[in-house]
Amino acid sequence: MSLGLIADLLTWAGTAVAVAASVRLAAARDAAGRLHAAAPVTVLAAPLVLTGLALRTWSSWHDVAKLALIAVLLAATGPPTVVTAAQAAERAAASEPERAQP
């Protein structure tokens, strides 16, 4: 299997995961469902696409370094962002019955 074919497969697999996550995101009704639908993008789709792009034959070392930096930043900031958003949604849902009462 050639490196170009592997790069294409990784890139398209990541794209397919992102599209599937966006369809699930559109169908989600509550904040927790939306967070669960968005999580595969930072956990699976982005690394697949970035790895596929890094393996492309036109990639130079500085292109690969930039893609690696993006991957590290996504891995470092993606999960904490989802957790923080989930905590904020939970606090908002917990305080909502209090707001409804006069």
C-alpha positions as CSV (number, residue, x, y, z in Angstrom):
1,M,0.0,0.0,0.0
2,S,1.5,3.3,-1.0
3,L,1.9,6.3,1.4
4,G,-0.4,8.4,-0.7
5,L,-3.2,5.8,-0.5
6,I,-2.8,5.6,3.3
7,A,-2.9,9.4,3.6
8,D,-6.1,9.5,1.5
9,L,-7.7,6.8,3.6
10,L,-6.9,8.6,6.8
11,T,-8.1,11.9,5.6
12,W,-11.3,10.5,4.2
13,A,-11.9,8.5,7.4
14,G,-11.5,11.6,9.5
15,T,-13.8,13.5,7.2
16,A,-16.5,10.7,7.4
17,V,-16.3,10.8,11.2
18,A,-16.7,14.6,11.2
19,V,-19.7,14.4,8.9
20,A,-21.3,11.7,11.0
21,A,-20.7,13.8,14.1
22,S,-22.3,16.8,12.5
23,V,-25.4,14.8,11.6
24,R,-25.7,13.5,15.1
25,L,-25.1,17.1,16.4
26,A,-28.1,18.3,14.3
27,A,-30.3,15.6,15.7
28,A,-29.3,16.2,19.4
29,R,-32.0,17.8,21.5
30,D,-30.2,18.7,24.7
31,A,-26.8,20.1,25.7
32,A,-25.4,16.8,26.9
33,G,-26.4,15.2,23.6
34,R,-24.7,17.9,21.6
35,L,-21.5,17.6,23.7
36,H,-21.5,13.8,23.1
37,A,-22.0,14.4,19.4
38,A,-19.2,16.9,19.1
39,A,-16.6,14.9,21.1
40,P,-15.6,12.5,18.3
41,V,-14.5,15.4,16.2
42,T,-11.6,16.4,18.5
43,V,-10.9,12.9,19.7
44,L,-11.0,11.0,16.4
45,A,-11.7,13.1,13.3
46,A,-9.1,15.7,13.8
47,P,-6.2,13.3,14.5
48,L,-7.2,11.2,11.4
49,V,-7.3,14.2,9.1
50,L,-4.1,15.8,10.5
51,T,-2.2,12.5,10.2
52,G,-3.5,12.0,6.6
53,L,-2.4,15.5,5.7
54,A,1.0,15.1,7.3
55,L,1.6,11.9,5.3
56,R,0.8,13.6,2.0
57,T,3.8,13.7,-0.4
58,W,3.7,17.4,-0.7
59,S,4.1,17.9,3.0
60,S,7.4,19.4,4.0
61,W,8.9,19.2,7.5
62,H,7.5,22.6,8.5
63,D,4.0,21.6,7.3
64,V,4.2,18.5,9.4
65,A,5.5,20.5,12.4
66,K,2.5,22.9,12.1
67,L,0.1,19.9,11.8
68,A,1.7,18.3,14.8
69,L,1.3,21.5,16.8
70,I,-2.4,21.7,15.9
71,A,-2.9,18.1,16.9
72,V,-1.2,18.7,20.3
73,L,-3.3,21.8,20.9
74,L,-6.5,20.0,20.0
75,A,-5.6,17.0,22.2
76,A,-4.7,19.4,25.1
77,T,-7.7,21.7,24.8
78,G,-10.5,19.6,23.4
79,P,-11.4,17.4,26.3
80,P,-11.1,20.1,29.0
81,T,-13.4,22.3,26.8
82,V,-16.0,19.6,26.5
83,V,-15.9,18.9,30.3
84,T,-16.2,22.6,31.1
85,A,-19.1,23.1,28.8
86,A,-20.8,20.0,30.3
87,Q,-20.3,21.4,33.8
88,A,-21.8,24.7,32.8
89,A,-24.8,23.0,31.1
90,E,-25.4,20.9,34.2
91,R,-25.3,24.0,36.5
92,A,-27.7,25.9,34.2
93,A,-30.1,22.9,34.2
94,A,-29.9,22.6,38.0
95,S,-30.6,26.3,38.5
96,E,-33.5,26.4,35.9
97,P,-36.2,25.2,38.3
98,E,-35.2,27.9,40.7
99,R,-35.7,30.5,38.1
100,A,-39.2,29.3,37.2
101,Q,-40.5,29.8,40.7
102,P,-41.3,33.4,41.6
